[in-house]
């Protein structure tokens, strides 16, 4: 039996590498111990490889804060037949340094780069150190890629270092039935939440969005009942207080959402889960059903509230749609507050807006009162082709970022809960 080692490399010093972030395009946070998504790519990879008869072992150096020398020592002790390394464009500088050291430590072991954003890495920067790169998703392409590398054959989505033309991505097809990710092969106790997906891909055409690049421009959905069963399995098996459904447009198909909720409600109290979407896909009846089925938080992509900017980037079809869009976004935020669903609004800035546009966005947020606000300056990810625009100076964006963050209206803890928390604190003896 061949042993396959899958690695989430260490974060560079002083940073946190979130390689699952932004649909696998990655995020490098300039501080240690920051937010990162558990590497579902590795958990899924272990599951499909195990199902194919391999022995699969995973190392999550980010979660375990492992330095490169320790990871390399563990890899040499395992003595795998092949190593698959999770990489992303935004973390590539550190990833490349790790892959170079891995190659020197294990010169005869094939190295395969994985991750949905890996195909955007410059070929001449990875080819000297890795044998191949998987173009696409591990759930559907990893086993055949590993088979091919070990047998010196070809496979769909497998790009060898010597290949000049990249192959088409291997995407997991709609309604695919897959083994559940092998989270128990990872340091699952270190993750405050676990993730799953019901669909990937989006064809709505927002020009600034890297999610449609990382996961593809065609939406592919699992059976809603299968996704609900995995959520119940996650909650029962690992007992996490949070589960995040990673779909970029969770409620684009209301019938799918209703089937998902029905399946969750079929067998007792549903587990807690979170999702994200844009406001125009959500209605009060759908939100009510989602809350009943265990939804505790929604990430809502509202973006900067400017009709000209949203039309220019393809978010809206025409300026006439803006009034309805703005009003509906406010209704969704208020409905979440009334239903007891936490609402985190995402605002994208630095895409050609004016100060008047930023002031209008600030006014909207103060009126709508979302629980939380996240403000992200525009990043031009590989594969995202920005339209020409006049960017605001960095100091202006930083100032407006702080102002928009201050519009959040977090939920207030009831007095009885504060008293109970204080009594538990005193009973623990910590305050003595």
Number of C-alpha atoms within 10 A of each C-alpha: 7 12 18 22 23 27 22 25 29 25 27 21 12 10 16 23 33 26 32 22 20 23 24 27 29 26 20 21 18 13 14 15 15 12 13 19 20 26 26 19 23 30 23 22 30 32 22 23 22 18 14 12 12 18 17 24 22 24 22 22 18 24 24 12 14 15 15 18 14 12 20 19 13 12 21 13 9 13 15 19 17 21 25 25 24 24 31 30 23 23 21 22 13 18 24 17 14 21 22 14 15 24 18 11 15 17 11 10 17 19 25 26 25 29 28 29 31 23 27 16 17 11 18 10 12 20 17 13 22 23 18 23 26 29 27 27 23 26 24 20 23 27 20 19 24 27 16 15 19 14 9 9 12 15 18 18 23 28 25 20 17 11 12 10 9 15 17 13 18 19 21 21 15 14 14 14 12 15 15 19 21 20 22 13 16 21 15 17 13 10 15 12 19 23 18 19 19 25 24 26 21 21 10 15 13 18 16 20 22 22 24 24 21 27 27 19 15 13 19 19 20 19 18 21 18 18 22 23 15 17 25 19 14 22 19 11 11 14 15 17 12 18 23 21 18 21 23 25 23 23 23 17 12 14 12 18 19 17 15 21 23 18 19 24 17 10 9 7 11 20 23 19 24 21 20 22 19 23 23 18 16 20 16 13 9 17 19 17 17 23 20 17 22 18 23 22 21 22 20 25 20 21 20 24 25 20 21 15 20 23 17 20 18 14 20 19 13 13 14 11 13 19 10 11 18 18 14 17 23 20 17 23 23 19 17 23 17 11 15 15 22 21 28 22 25 19 21 19 24 20 23 21 21 17 13 11 18 21 16 14 21 20 14 17 24 14 12 20 19 24 21 19 23 17 20 14 14 16 15 12 21 16 15 17 12 15 12 9 12 11 14 15 9 11 9 11 19 13 10 18 20 11 15 20 16 14 21 20 16 14 13 8 9 8 9 9 10 12 12 11 12 13 11 12 13 12 11 10 8 8 8 7
